[in-house]
Amino acid sequence: MSSGLDLSDAENERLQDILNEYAAIYREIDFEDRAEPDVVPRLINHLFINVLGHGESHYEQENDWNDIIFRDDDGNAVIVVEAKRRSINVEEGVEQGFEYCGERNYVEYFVSTNIDKFRLYKTCSPDDEDAITHGGFTAKLIADINFEALVNADTGRALTSEVDIAEYQDLLELNKLRREEVADISKFDEFDLPSGQIQSVSTDGGFENLLNALEKAINEYFMPYSLKKFDEFEEKHHALSERHQQLTDEIDTVRSPDSTNEEEVAELRQQISELKEDWEPYRRFWEDYKVWKQLSNRVGEEEAENKRIFCRESVYTQINKILFIRIAEDKNLLNTMVSNGGVHRYFDFWSDYAKYTGPQRDYRDLFDAACTEMTEIYEHLFSGSIFDWELRNGGGLNEIFQKTFWHLNHYDFEGVDRDLLGTLYEQHLPKEERQTLGEFYTPTEVVNFILDRLDYTADKPIENKDVLDPATGSGTFLVQAANRLVGRLESKGVEPKEALEIVQKRLHGLDINPFAVNIAQINLVFQIVDLYRDVKEEHPEYTIDNFKIYQTDSLKRGVDTKISGFHSDSIIRKYQQDKQEADAIKSGSYDIVVGNPPYVYYNDIPKGQRETYNKAFPSAAHRQYDMLILFIDSVRDWLNPGGEVGYITSNKFITNQYGEKLRKNLPRYVYLKEFIDFADAGVFEDAVNYPCVFVMERKTSEEEANTEEYKFPFVGVEEEMGDVAALLNHIKGHLGEEYSDEYINAFPVSSESLEEQSWKMIPSEDSTVLNAIQDGSGNQEFANLCDRIETGMQPGRLPPYLVTDEVIKEKDLEEEIIYPVLEGKEIRRWREPTPTRKVIYAHSDLDIDDYPNIKEHLRGYREELEERTTINNWWELRRGRPGAVTDEKKIITPDIAYYNNFTFVDGEIHLLNTIYYAVPKNEADYDFLAGLSNSIVMQFYMRMEAPTYRGSYLRYYGNVWGSLPLPDSDGSGLKEDIAEKTQEIIDFVNSLETADEVLQNPRKVYESFDVETLPLTEHRAIKSFNLSSVKIEEPVVDGNKITFQNLSVEIEFFDEYSEFQELVLEFLNVKTFEMADEIKKIELPEDESVLPEIMERLQLIQVELEDAGAEMRGLQEELDNLVMDLYGFDDEARELIRERTEAPTNPLDTRVVLD
């Protein structure tokens, strides 16, 4: 079971705490059926004390641990737990528990559990449609958790990654049992707080506490309610929709050609009319939900995740409103309504008024009243949206609003002066969801750095500059721009009303996601609320006009005239009004364009959208491009001549093949003014993949024809400084200089390096070496000595065609067309590869009926095979690549690797498209070309020319290494010497046998032991891990953790499994792992009794490898010197190549990309 739920760090941590503690119960009882006195205390300790925050003095047990009572601060029973042993059905405790609760006056929650099943009931009104009444107690079931299914009996662990949407909802409900929620329920009625209990959010401590309070309101109050309300609305919509169709069909039946019963028709029409009235809120909800999926590009995504994200964004919308109300109150723009004395005044008034007018008001009504008042300040945010569905028929919201208001009443928002919402969503939105919203959260330090580089500062004349953020997300760039612009206008003495109008006139934002637009709108209003207060003093009736931030596809040309499913009247009116404004912004031109364009891979862009983009961007759309290059290309149209763009985005467009058109065409229209490459230094915890920051200036029409060389400053970041602001200041201090230290390399780069194949950000001396390689080549390249350089075959749908010997035997597959097949990850430098699987080579020329068993095997995949394009028969391989399946001897390399990993393959081994291969024209050239390929010169050349992958890996495209210039051998004998040294190295590597096998694949150490293994990430010894794709150095033991110099990377072990920690350390000593996520490849034995023998074996292997590594370093150095002799490099060039080219710590241990 895998949920695919993309949880925020906060959600994941909280749920994982519950699962870890519950799993500990099972481990402690060895998954056995034990008596209540043995089991129930563990439940209390792990769940109620360790997770829910109760103390030893907060509960008492009765009836030999069958009944447990948790009391509030006044000694009243608020939670009753009826606990049974595992073998007893949980149902048996329900009636007994209800009777027990009925004997007490203050019980809010009842739990019936047998450890495996955990049922949570909450008191409710007898009128509630889900109410259960027994023994004088009325409650409804709010959670039914099957912990037995969540905890893996084999590993003794439970993971949030295995939690589905229904389990997620139920686990959230456990938050209601937290001590702070039940200890003093009456406190939520108290809103008149002394000043000493109110914290200012302008302080770091107050701000952090506010974020914690908002996290509680979001995850503990609103989300459980919204998820259940979604289920209710969906169920009622479908039921009423089905009933509507039934009534409509009945009318058609009654209206026969012979006669029509008009009375019956009238009755049916009356029923339809009444049904439509009941159906309306649910129909509107469903139509708005469909609209949201369209606008958020989530059509076709997993519905469970769609539901969760839609509910979450709906919750955030209400939280945004509450925050704005509180800010308006504390800045005296609104009379206190949801805080301090305002709450009591509201209810005191309505308590008296209700004597004459009817029902009393509740906190839901108070929220509505405050929203109505807020429309006088900023109507656009409080006039209704697709995210307000949960407010309809929202009787269950009273307690939620009450508790949320109570928590926020503890904070003073008068001095709020920071990006409140940006920080909130950085911490509490999942990474995938933030990306969907148009951004990975951009740190404020980076935003201000980019604005500084664009000279958009308060001491410059920025009041006449138009600014656009075409993928605004939560508005981080516009928020900082607004602050600077307000500061500029204040320094010039501009009147508040005029200043406010200038801010609204000059700042523009677009985003495809409606929720992102909602956040950005509120975020901007937060920034100008003090200015608005000044305006109100002079103009009491003044209201804030709508900021120019609109929902639209920034890349789509023209106006969207309609969107299918837009049936909510209020929504469609706003939509029609906004679309004209959005189109005007898309068609406009600006002095400054800023942003963090969305990083969306080609296959994740909806097909229809891709086709539109392909037509609209002929000078950029190429191969399987990333959407970000379209945002880069668009600056040609968005910028005025002389205007500048400052983006933070992925650096991949400067080297990857999909960027070829952009790299070729863009320099004609812009000057590249600055480029800062953060690569994989791990500077930003949550920024785009391998980020870079660049500034470009739009050329005038006259300058477009200018191809004269110019130089621009480049900075390459080597290592984080620990503080982002300090690093950016360090960069700023050396931008434009030639400077190098452990953190950065800064140097000027020539515009002539901006080539179609790649934009080479290299210093002049590196260019000198590349020129030396070219100058001595005699117009000959590596490819000239080869018959062909190609990639392997592409099956198109791998699972049907890749088979093991076991499958072949089991299904009796015809072996005449089955061959060993090699994948890129199986290639190791100098080694003869050993395929682990085979391929069914079902090429288009064969008659599949001659192979009935293979045909039957493929038939099991027919549905997905028929989805492919460019094939004639459903069963055939998509791209057979006949050249990749010959028995010729080939030089091969994985298509992705960290270091050169060239070797040979011979015989009928077929190659997949994760491999590039070369077939030399002359057999005498094989050893020479293989040695050249694995030399430091080729490594240097690839680091200069090849596209990167995941920051540090290289794409070993055949056209790149095939373009290596070759010098004339001029009869010196060096070519032959290189070939001989190559053969010597191959013979040496082949002599190592077992130790080398373990080095290449640590799992090999287990082959002499009869033991089952599990991946490190799934093993019971591992409590938690953070193994992201970042560089690591030496491991460090910190108690029960293994950490590295990069402190964000760690592996934490359960205390009782210290022997496994020692084993992992031994693996780290034997094999060099240079990226943290490579450690996931380690497997650990399930049986701990074999650990001493395995440790001893690894220690012997380590000694052997250290000796062999020293000898191998000598051989590699001799080969490198021969190749550099061939190129005629002088000492200076040789030193620079060695300095610039990373070499493996142990040349026997070279790294290929992860699986």
Order of alpha helices (4+ residues) and beta strands (2+ residues): alpha-alpha-beta-beta-beta-alpha-beta-beta-beta-beta-alpha-alpha-alpha-beta-alpha-alpha-alpha-alpha-alpha-alpha-alpha-beta-alpha-alpha-alpha-beta-alpha-alpha-beta-alpha-beta-alpha-beta-alpha-alpha-alpha-beta-alpha-beta-beta-beta-alpha-beta-beta-alpha-beta-beta-alpha-beta-alpha-beta-beta-alpha-alpha-beta-beta-beta-beta-beta-alpha-alpha-beta-beta-alpha-beta-alpha-alpha-beta-beta-beta-beta-beta-alpha-beta-alpha-alpha
